[in-house]
Amino acid sequence: MKIIYFADGPWAHQAFDRILDEEFEILLMVLRYETRDEVLQNKAKEQGIDFTWVEDVNGEEFIAKVKSLKAEIGVSMSFNQIFKQEILSVFPKGLINCHAGKLPLYRGRNVLNWALINGENEIGVTCHFVDEGIDSGDIILQKTFPVTRDDNYRTILDKAYNMCPDVLTESMLMIRDNEVQAEPQQDAGTYYISRKEGDEFIDWKWSSEKIFNFTRAITTPGPCARTWIEYQNEYHLVLIREVKSFQNAIEYQCINGAVVGKSESGNPLVKTGDTYVEITDYEIIHHEKKRMAIGNRLGINPNLMMILSNKSSKML
């Protein structure tokens, strides 16, 4: 089966190898216009496969090129452009996409992070036909893997990296052998937008469980959860890579974000909206104090910020 491969990043590297192992023929590889993945370029050169990048895959010139190649199917792996009907109609067997999310509940961007933030106990990988919507086409194949409390962004990313090529190539074999019974997606799906700088900050009014899920969802290789620590009316950034929550902790009221104690390991215990969490891995940026002390406050103190703002206004 002859294909055009729209691809980018680690997801696409392993899938490229698997596609060739199954003896599919890649006529052209189309890379993301912004990143132009060098690993994929080198893989294409080694195999004598033509590759390119284009600012708009829906442009007339590119569509004419695709038509001239007479590919049977288009395959998308971590590609970032929306395909419109004209280019979708070029492929007799359709255009398919492998999505690291359990459709229809996890459409859109950064869905592995969002699934952990939401406390899901399993995560899906879905191969589906592409339509003009966002991750809304008929499902060809979906597989899931469990999420435990020991999992974080790194571990589920590794699992998804390994599962995506399997789901993609298995779906391609089903299409080749005319064994697909595609399942339309329900309308009651959910869409997620991409996470951006500034979305990493913890709100200490959140529950301990929410903070636990939030922190593990964006830990390394993500940007890591963040907060501020106050030292003598100055704030310093704190990166938090891991926290531990306690299932049977007593709920009580105190100052949210206050360091209220130390664990047996010497780690800070920080008050949350309901109980407290233990911060087991953190880094205070650009400050000589490397550890938190009981009585320190995390987050922004609105009263202090108002005082500092008033002082700044008077100085102007």
C-alpha angles and dihedrals in degrees: 000000000000117000145179111220119213105192153156140169137359092320089062098042096067092038090055091057093046093049091055092044088059088052097243113154117237107206095179137001116212115200129199108277093225101047106024093199108236094201090058091045090056092046090052092049091051090053096040092243121152116238137184145160128224132190092224122022088194094062118119095239094052093045089052089053092050091049091052091057093057095213117179097216142013119223123199124195116173092335115154108208128094113240116221126209097265095061093037089058091056093075114073092204094039135245118283134197132200110219124191093221141080103256137244090019097052110042122152134026137346090005095158089060092045093049091055092044088054092051096241117179094210137029128208137214114206134191112199142164113262120240129170092279129079112273088328104120126114115291118245100178136352130187130179138203128199125256118214130188088258091062125097137168093286096052097045091044089057091048092050092046089056097043099046097068090049094051092044098049093041088054091049090052090050090052092047091051094043091242099127120123098181117205119216114232120246115249092233095082129132130238127209128197125218118274117242140191109294095036091093099078121113119228103214090207087073119101119264090249092053092049090048092052094042093051096049091044095064103027122124126350081031124069093270127234115288142203139160128252122206121225116173095332092314125109126220127188119249124198113207116198101171140013133179123218126201117227097205101037118139116255115231143148124257137124106313110233094024119136099237102174150334130265123231086265091054094251119142119261109214126198116240133185091282114008130341141276133217113234103216101173124028143136129212108214122225098351131111091224106086098178136055120240131209107273096032114129126221125205127026118315102218093203093054092045089054091051092048091046091052091049090051091049092053091050092056 
